[in-house]
Amino acid sequence: MRVAFPFTAIVGQDEMKLALLIAAVDPRVGGVMVFGDRGTGKSTAARALAALLPPMPVVPGCRYHCAPGDTCPEPHLHQKGKSLAPVPFVDLPLGATEDRLVGALDLERALARGEKAFEPGLLARAHRGFLYIDEINLLEDHLVDLLLDVAASGENVVEREGLSVRHAARFVLIGSGNPEEGELRPQLLDRFGLSVEVRTPQALTERVEIMKRCDAFERDPHGFCEQWGKAERKTLRQIARGRELVARITTPEPVLSFASQLCLAVGADGLRGELTLMRAARALAALEGQERVRAEEVRRVAPMALRHRLRRGVLDESGSTARIERALADLAA
């Protein structure tokens, strides 16, 4: 079995790692979009986080990763008892068809037995886990539309070829891309909860440390993972505690007002920015063991929750992150 690079051993890229942890604590944040240079650990970090999480309870024989007690379109295939399965991490290739993504008629059973049966797609495989799309800005627009609709609703509905299937499809959507290879449509980018930017490290010490850790992992994957076992278990406990706390975290009225003032100040489109800002700040508070959300949590998640929701002014040469930081400074004055 392939061993994943430890999440805590990734050098730098703190904003990306924090965004992934927030999404792991509360998937309702809406997924993570990672823009940046090639070879900066985007897929490594997402894969490492999925491998870090503990196995999840599933119904034996279920093709949809249903938890015991969930409604399933194929209860007749379930086996008795309970089982554990790794948290799914599914790669969506750029050449995937819509049938491969949502599922389609099982042609083998149709031709061999004359039965009309459904063959689940990648959305079913990703249920309760992660769906990763590299170079999402090169994915066909209609597939991105479909993905975002399912990610928002948590359900995949297939009506085709005489089939009518409805199944749960709740997953953390993670997209990555290089802006030099094409922009993602703003209305689609806005549907992602968080957006982070990653850059190739410029500090010599960081680059040397990355080489040393990658070399050590390639030489002895199991031994390297054992070295980072304590840090991994600490992060896992932090995520588990955050998941338990997040539903009980309160958000005081002044903090809600501060979040709305910030969105007004930067000119964020719509109200999705405020909602995502609130959810991300609450997940961060839970991750750090807080009882309530403070303005500090809002400030820390504001760039990743808002930078992709701002309209670019014709005369504004500063980037979205700079505008958010400027607005935060003005509100603090």
C-alpha positions in Angstrom: 0.0 0.0 0.0 1.3 3.4 -1.0 2.4 5.6 2.0 1.4 9.3 2.0 3.9 12.0 2.8 3.1 13.2 6.4 1.0 16.4 6.5 3.0 17.9 9.3 6.3 17.3 7.5 5.4 19.7 4.6 7.7 22.7 4.8 6.0 26.2 4.7 2.8 26.8 2.7 1.1 27.6 6.1 -2.0 29.3 4.5 -2.7 26.3 2.3 -2.3 23.9 5.3 -4.6 26.0 7.5 -7.3 26.1 4.8 -7.2 22.3 4.4 -7.5 21.9 8.2 -10.4 24.3 8.3 -12.2 22.3 5.5 -11.5 19.1 7.4 -13.1 20.5 10.6 -16.2 21.9 8.8 -16.7 20.7 5.2 -19.6 23.2 4.9 -17.0 25.9 4.4 -17.2 24.9 0.7 -13.9 23.5 -0.5 -10.5 24.9 -1.2 -9.1 26.4 -4.3 -5.3 26.5 -4.5 -3.6 28.7 -7.1 0.1 28.7 -7.5 3.3 27.5 -9.1 3.8 23.9 -10.1 5.7 21.6 -7.7 4.7 23.5 -4.6 3.1 20.6 -2.7 -0.6 21.2 -3.6 -1.6 17.7 -4.3 0.8 16.3 -1.7 -0.8 18.4 1.1 -4.4 17.3 0.1 -3.4 13.7 -0.1 -1.5 13.9 3.2 -4.5 15.3 5.0 -6.8 12.6 3.7 -4.3 9.9 4.8 -4.0 11.5 8.2 -7.7 11.2 9.1 -8.8 8.1 11.0 -10.7 5.3 9.1 -14.4 6.0 8.8 -17.2 3.5 9.7 -19.0 2.1 6.6 -21.6 -0.5 5.7 -19.9 -3.6 4.3 -20.7 -4.1 0.6 -21.9 -0.5 0.1 -20.5 1.1 -3.1 -21.3 4.6 -1.9 -19.3 4.6 1.4 -22.5 4.9 3.4 -22.2 5.1 7.2 -24.4 2.8 9.2 -27.9 4.2 9.3 -27.6 6.3 6.1 -30.1 6.1 3.3 -28.6 4.2 0.4 -29.9 3.5 -3.1 -28.7 -0.1 -2.9 -29.6 -1.4 0.5 -30.0 -4.9 -1.0 -26.2 -5.1 -1.5 -25.4 -4.4 2.1 -23.8 -7.0 4.3 -24.3 -7.4 8.0 -22.0 -5.9 10.5 -19.8 -2.8 10.5 -16.5 -2.1 8.8 -13.9 0.7 8.6 -12.5 2.2 5.5 -9.8 4.8 4.7 -11.1 8.3 4.1 -11.5 8.5 0.2 -9.2 10.6 -1.8 -10.3 10.7 -5.5 -8.4 12.3 -8.3 -10.6 13.6 -11.1 -8.6 13.4 -14.4 -9.0 16.3 -16.9 -10.2 13.9 -19.6 -13.0 12.4 -17.5 -16.4 12.2 -19.1 -19.7 13.2 -17.4 -20.7 9.5 -17.2 -17.4 8.8 -15.4 -18.1 11.6 -12.9 -21.7 11.1 -12.0 -22.2 7.4 -13.0 -24.0 5.7 -15.8 -25.7 2.5 -17.0 -23.7 -0.6 -16.2 -23.2 -1.8 -19.8 -21.7 -5.2 -18.7 -24.8 -6.2 -16.7 -27.1 -4.8 -19.4 -25.5 -6.8 -22.2 -24.8 -10.0 -20.2 -27.9 -10.3 -18.2 -30.3 -7.8 -19.7 -30.5 -5.9 -16.3 -30.8 -2.2 -16.1 -28.3 -1.3 -13.3 -26.4 1.8 -12.2 -22.6 2.0 -12.1 -21.5 4.6 -9.6 -19.1 7.3 -10.7 -16.3 9.3 -9.1 -18.8 11.3 -7.0 -19.9 8.2 -5.2 -16.3 7.1 -4.6 -15.5 10.5 -3.1 -18.5 10.5 -0.7 -17.4 11.4 2.9 -13.8 12.1 1.6 -11.9 14.4 -0.7 -12.3 15.1 -4.5 -9.1 16.6 -5.9 -8.9 18.3 -9.3 -5.5 19.3 -10.6 -5.5 22.1 -13.2 -9.2 22.8 -12.6 -8.9 25.8 -14.8 -8.5 23.5 -17.7 -11.5 21.3 -16.9 -14.6 21.7 -19.1 -17.0 24.3 -17.8 -20.0 22.0 -17.8 -18.2 19.5 -15.5 -17.1 22.3 -13.2 -20.7 23.5 -13.0 -21.9 20.0 -12.2 -19.3 19.5 -9.6 -20.0 22.7 -7.8 -23.7 22.1 -7.8 -23.3 18.6 -6.2 -20.7 19.9 -3.7 -23.2 22.6 -2.6 -26.2 20.3 -2.4 -24.4 17.2 -1.1 -26.4 15.0 -3.4 -25.9 13.5 -6.9 -29.1 13.0 -9.0 -28.8 11.0 -12.2 -31.7 10.8 -14.7 -30.7 9.1 -17.9 -31.2 6.0 -20.0 -34.2 5.1 -18.0 -32.3 5.3 -14.8 -33.3 7.4 -11.8 -30.7 7.3 -9.1 -30.2 9.7 -6.1 -27.3 9.3 -3.7 -25.4 11.3 -1.2 -22.2 12.9 -2.4 -20.7 15.0 0.4 -17.0 15.6 -0.1 -14.4 18.3 0.4 -13.7 19.7 -3.1 -10.1 20.7 -3.6 -9.0 22.4 -6.8 -5.6 23.5 -7.9 -4.3 25.4 -10.9 -1.6 27.6 -12.4 -3.0 31.1 -13.3 -0.6 31.2 -16.2 -2.5 28.3 -17.9 -5.9 30.0 -17.8 -8.3 31.7 -15.5 -11.2 30.1 -13.7 -14.5 31.8 -14.3 -15.2 34.3 -11.5 -18.7 33.0 -10.9 -17.3 29.4 -10.4 -14.3 30.6 -8.4 -16.8 32.3 -6.1 -18.4 29.0 -5.3 -15.3 27.7 -3.6 -15.3 28.5 0.1 -11.6 29.3 0.5 -8.9 30.4 -2.0 -5.2 30.3 -1.2 -2.1 31.2 -3.1 1.1 29.2 -3.0 4.5 30.3 -4.3 7.8 28.6 -4.8 9.9 29.2 -1.6 12.6 31.8 -2.1 14.5 31.2 1.2 17.5 29.0 0.7 17.0 27.2 4.1 13.4 26.2 3.2 14.5 24.8 -0.2 17.3 22.8 1.3 15.0 21.4 4.1 12.4 20.4 1.4 15.1 18.5 -0.5 16.3 16.7 2.7 12.8 15.7 3.8 11.7 14.5 0.3 15.0 12.5 0.0 14.5 10.9 3.4 10.9 10.0 2.6 11.9 8.4 -0.8 14.7 6.3 0.9 12.6 5.0 3.8 8.9 6.1 3.7 7.8 4.1 6.7 10.8 5.2 8.8 10.2 8.8 7.8 6.5 8.6 8.8 7.4 7.1 12.1 9.6 10.2 12.8 6.6 12.4 12.2 4.1 10.2 14.0 3.9 12.3 17.2 3.2 15.5 15.2 0.7 13.7 13.0 -1.2 12.3 16.0 -1.3 15.8 17.6 -2.8 17.3 14.4 -5.3 14.4 14.3 -6.4 15.1 17.8 -6.7 18.8 17.0 -9.0 18.0 14.0 -11.1 15.5 16.1 -11.6 18.1 18.9 -12.4 20.8 16.3 -15.1 18.6 14.8 -16.7 18.1 18.2 -16.5 21.7 19.2 -17.6 23.5 15.9 -21.3 23.0 16.4 -21.1 24.6 19.9 -19.0 27.6 19.0 -20.8 30.9 19.4 -20.3 34.0 17.3 -21.0 37.2 19.2 -22.9 40.0 17.5 -19.9 42.4 17.4 -17.9 39.8 15.5 -20.7 39.3 13.0 -20.9 43.0 12.5 -17.1 43.2 12.1 -17.3 40.5 9.4 -20.0 42.3 7.5 -18.2 45.7 7.8 -15.1 44.0 6.3 -17.1 42.6 3.4 -18.6 46.0 2.7 -15.2 47.7 2.9 -13.6 45.4 0.3 -16.7 45.3 -2.0 -17.2 41.5 -1.8 -19.9 40.3 -4.3 -23.0 38.8 -2.7 -23.5 37.5 0.8 -21.5 34.2 0.3 -18.4 36.0 1.5 -19.9 36.8 4.9 -21.3 33.3 5.3 -18.0 31.7 4.4 -16.1 34.1 6.6 -18.3 33.2 9.5 -18.0 29.4 9.0 -14.2 29.5 8.4 -13.7 31.7 11.5 -15.8 29.3 13.6 -13.9 26.3 12.3 -10.6 28.0 13.1 -11.8 28.8 16.6 -12.9 25.2 17.1 -9.5 24.0 15.7 -7.8 26.0 18.4 -10.1 25.1 21.2 -11.8 28.4 21.6 -15.4 28.7 23.0 -16.4 31.6 20.8 -15.3 33.3 17.6 -13.2 36.5 18.1 -12.3 39.2 15.7 -8.8 37.7 15.5 -10.1 34.5 13.8 -12.0 36.6 11.3 -8.8 38.6 10.5 -6.8 35.4 10.0 -9.3 33.7 7.6 -10.4 36.9 5.8 -7.8 36.8 2.9 -8.5 33.1 2.0 -12.3 33.6 2.4 -12.6 36.9 0.4 -9.7 37.3 -2.1 -11.5 35.5 -4.8 -14.8 37.4 -4.4 -13.5 40.9 -5.1 -14.1 42.9 -8.3 -11.0 44.1 -9.8 -11.0 47.9 -10.2 -9.7 49.3 -13.5 -7.4 51.8 -11.6 -6.6 49.5 -8.7 -3.1 48.0 -9.3 -3.0 46.3 -5.9 -4.0 42.7 -5.6 -7.0 41.3 -3.7 -4.9 40.3 -0.7 -3.5 43.8 -0.3 -7.0 45.3 -0.5 -8.2 43.0 2.3 -5.2 43.8 4.5 -5.7 47.5 3.9 -9.4 47.2 4.9 -8.5 45.3 8.0 -6.0 48.0 9.0 -8.6 50.7 8.4 -11.2 48.9 10.6 -8.7 48.4 13.3 -7.8 52.1 13.4 
